Amino acid sequence: MLMFDELHSRGHEALSLIQHPLTGLRAVLAVHSTVLGPAIAGVRLRQLDEEDLVRSALDLSESLTLKSALAGLNYGGGACVIMSGDGGDLLSSKSQPHAREALFRALGRELRPLSSRVILTEDIGVTPRDIAFVAQETPGTLGQHTDTSRVTGYGVYRGMKAAAKYVLDSESLRGVRVAIYGLGAMGRELAEHLHREGARLIVADHRPAVMQELVEDFGAVAMEPADLFDAPCDIFAPCSSGSSIPLSAVPRLQCRMIAGGEHHPLTHAGENAVREAGIVYVPDFAINSAGLIAAAYGCGKEEAAELVYQNVARICEVAQHSAQPVHAVARIMAEQRISLIGSLGRRD
């Protein structure tokens, strides 16, 4: 990766490497934009090599910029991805009960000088309790009392219904075949709402026991992750940890719509490929923002999910009238708000 070329081409403002040897903290902080306000930075704990760690931070921070803009929030986008590696075992070790506290407090202390520019909130592998540890060292935190995964999952469900009205001619998901890739807290929450409405679920996850739970609880059909791309379905819902739909898998997809809670499931080349395949892609930054909305506004999941529903419905309506792809309209809307509000200049 040519670092400065990558930052320039994607419009990022900054990229920082953070480490604290005694606690085992190794992290990448990416700040994509602070035009609308301080960058909301989702904190993730991931087992990745260094290059993938950087790429994950760049992808997530860009998505959060667009997500905040579309949601009408006065925040920019950032990401903080912590390399778990061998430290992941230490963080869950009963013999080292304070290791997790120390690591997240170290993160807060290292980022305290940036508290007016970067606001940390939980993401994959990170809990509200972890962010509470961060908050002991820096005021730059958000969402310690929000069950982000459950709120986001419900928002994805509501956004999926709004898009189905446009793509499937009805917002009812009864009998609709939905393939869910990734069954973490958010993916399972989505599955629960879909099952309650009567959708037919096909699920895939790298943990067989987790898949079996959904087979037993919701009557889902379980498939190996690598085979899910070949499953005939109406909606493909990526809910994993990012980049779950490689470009090579796009020709195998047998869905009419892609809509899920995963950040950045497709590359830009992948977005072009699904458009050429006649598949509607509802981008992550349009449909998975309920958790962020709830944390930023201090509202409940119903209100946050309703805002997602309205945003997705508006995007789909504009796409229909302009004959443009849904994902392109969503990006244009987000970038337009950033440009217009940014033209007002910084607040004093």
N, C-alpha and C positions, 0 to 999 in steps of 0.2 A: 504494500500500500504506500503510495506517495502521499504523505500526510497533509502537506499544505495544499496540494492539488485537490485532495478529497474535501478538505474544509472549504476551500474556495468554491468548488463546483456545487456544493450543497448549501452554501450560505451560512455556515457555522461561524460563531463569534470566537469560541475558545475551546480548547481541549487541554485537560490537565491530568497528570498522573499523580496519584496520592499513595503514600505508603507510611505505615507506622510499624516498624519491625517487631516490637515487643508484643503487640496484639495480633500480628499477622495480617494487618490491614493492607490490602493492595487493591486499588480501585482506579477507575477512569471516570472523570467528570467531563461531560460534553455540554456546552451551552450553545444552543442553536440560535436563539433570538431573545433579546430583551426589549424589543421595540414596543410591545404593548405593556410591559411591566416586568418584574423579576421572573426569572425562569423557574417554572415548576419542574423539579427534577425527580423523576421516579427512581427509587433506589432498588436495585435488583441484586440478588446474590446468585451467581452463576458459576458453573464449572466450565470455563472456556479458556482457550489459550489466549495469548496476549493480543494477537491481531483480531481474533473474533470478539474479544472483550471490547476493543476500540470500536469495531464496526457495530456491535450491538448498541453501544452508547450513542454513536452517531445516528443510527436508525431511530432509536427511541426518542432522542431529543427532538429530531425533526417532526416526528409524529405528534409529540406533545405541543410543539408550537402551533401546528395546524389544528389540533384538537381544542386548545384553549381559544384560538381565534374563532373557530366555528361555534363554540359554546358561548361566545360573547363575554369571555372572561378577560380581565386586564392582566394577563400573565403571558410570559413567553414560554419557551420549551427548553428543557434540559434533561439530563439523565446521568445517574451515578451508578455504574455497574461494578460490583465488588467481586473480585476473583475468589471463589470459595476454595477450589483445589483441595488440598489435604486439610485446610482449615475448616472445611465444611463438617468434618468429623469432630474436630475440636469444639466447634460451636454447639454441637448437640451432645457433647460428652458430659455425663453425670459427674465425672471426677473433676471437671473444670466448669463449675456452675456459673462462674462470673466471666467466662471468656466472651460470651456474646455481648454482655453489657460493655465490657472493655473495648471490644472492636467498634461498636456503634458509637460509644462516647468518643473514641479516638477520631472517628469520622466527623462527628459534630465539632470537635475541637479544631481539626484541620480545616474545616470549611467555615468556621466562625467568621473569619475576615470577609467572607463573601455573602454574609447573611442578608444584606440589602439587595443582592443581585440574584441569589439562588435560594430556592425554598424546597426542602426535601420532603418527600412523601413516600409511602410504601408502595412497592411493586412486587414482582415475583420473588418468593423466598424470604420476604421481609414483612414483618408484622407491625401493627400499631405499637406494640410494646417496644420493638426495636427503635421506632421513630421517637418514642418517649425517652429512650436513652439518649438519642441524638439531641433531643430538645433540652437535656440537662446541660449541654455544652454550647448550644447556639439557638438564637431565636428564630432561625430560618427553617421552620418546619410547618407542616400542614397535615391535617387529616388523622390525628392520633386517635380520634374517637369515631372513625368511620369504618364500617365493615366493607371495605372497598370492593372485594371480590363479589360479594352478594349483590351489592348495589349495581356494580358494573354488569354482572350477569343478567340482572333484570332489565337494565337499560338496553343491552344487546337484544334481548327478546322483544322489547317494545320497538326498537329500531328495525328489527327483522320484519315485524308485522307491517310497519309503515312501508318498507321496501317491497314486501310481497304484494301489497295492493297495486303497486306499479308494475312489478315483474310477472306476478302470477295471477293478476286480475282479481285478487281477493286478499284481504288481510287475514282471513281465517287460515290457521295453520293445521287444522284438523285434517288428518290423512296425508299431509305434506311430508315427503321424505327428506329428513335433515341428517346430514353426515357431520358429526362433530369430531374434530381432530384435536385431542388434548382434553383431559378430564381433571384438571386442577379444580380449585375452589370455584373459579368463575365458570369453567366449562360445565361442571356439575350443576351449578345454579341455573345455567341456561337450559340444560337438559331437563331439569325438574319442571320449569315453566312450560317447555315444549310438550313434555309428557302430559302435564295437566290439561293442556288444550287438545291433546289427541294426535299430536304429530307422531310419525313413524321414525324412530331413531336408529341410526347406524353410528357406532362409536369406535374410536381407536385411541389407544394410549400405549406407551411403552411399559406400563405396569398392568400385567394381566389381572391382578386382584381387583384393581380399580374398575377395569372394564366389566368384570364379573358382577360387581355390585350393581352396575347399571342394567345389566342383563336381568338380574333378579328383581331389582326395584322397579324398573321402568319397561321391561320387556324389550330392551334394545337388542339389536344384532351387533355382535362384536366382530371386528376385523383387525388384522395386523395393520399398523400405521402405513407400511409401504403399499398395502393393497387398497387402502381407502380411496385413493385417487381414481380407481377403476369402478367404484361403486355407483350404480345408477341412483341418482337422487335429484331432488329439486333444488336444495340449498346445501352448499358446502360451507361449514362453519369452522374456520380455523381458530382454535382457542389455545394454542400452544405458546411457546416462548419466543417466537419470531422466525421469519424466513422458512415457514413450514411447507410452502408451496414452491418448490424449485421450478425454474423455467422449463426443465425437461419434463416435468409432470403435467404441465398445462394441457398438452394434447390428449392426455388420458382422462381429464375431468369430464364427467357426464352430468353436470349440473346446469341449471339456468341462472343461478345467482351464487355469488360468494359473499357471505356476511357473517362475521364472527368477531370475537373480542380480542384477538391477537394483534399485537403491535407489528406492523410492517410484515405481513405474511408473504407479500410479493415484492420483487424488485420492480424497478420502473420498466424493465424489459418484460417482466412477467405481466404487468398491468397492460402493456400493449398487446401481449399475446392473448390474454383472456378477452380483450375487446375484439380482436380479430376472430376469436372463436365464438363470438356472439354471447359471451357470458357477462352478465352485469356484475360489477364489483362494487360493493358498498364499502368504502375504505374504513380502516380501523379508526382513524381520527374522527370520523363522523358518527360511528355507531357505538364506540366503547367509552364514551366520555361521562357516563352517569356517576361513576365513583368520584371523578375529579370535580364534577359540578356539585355533588353533595358535600364534599369536603370544603370547597371554596365558598359556597353559599350557606353552609350549615343547614341544608334542607334534607328532607327524608327521601327515601328511594323512589316513592311514587312521583314526587315533583321533579326529581332529577331525571327519571326515566321518561316522563312526559316531555321534557325539553328535548331529549334525544329523539323521541317519536316525531316531534314537530320539525326538528332540524332535518331529519332524514326524509320526511315527507316533502319538505320544501325543496330539498336538493333533487329528489326524484321528479317533482313537478317541473322544475326548471329544465332538467335533462330531457324530459319528454317533449317540452315545447321547443327546445333549442336543438334537438337531435344530437346532443353531445353525450359522451359516456358519463355515467353517474360519478365515477371517481374523479374525472376531470372537472366536472362542475363543482364538486366539493372542494377540490384544491383551489380552484379559481375564487370561490367565495371566501375561503380562509385567507388567501393571499391578498384579496381585495381589501378585506377589513384591516389586515396588517398595514397595507400601504396607506389607506385612508386615515386611520387613527395615527399611524406613524408620522404622517405629514403635518400633524398638529404640533409636533415637537415634543420634547420631554417635559414632564411636569416638574415644577420647582419643588 
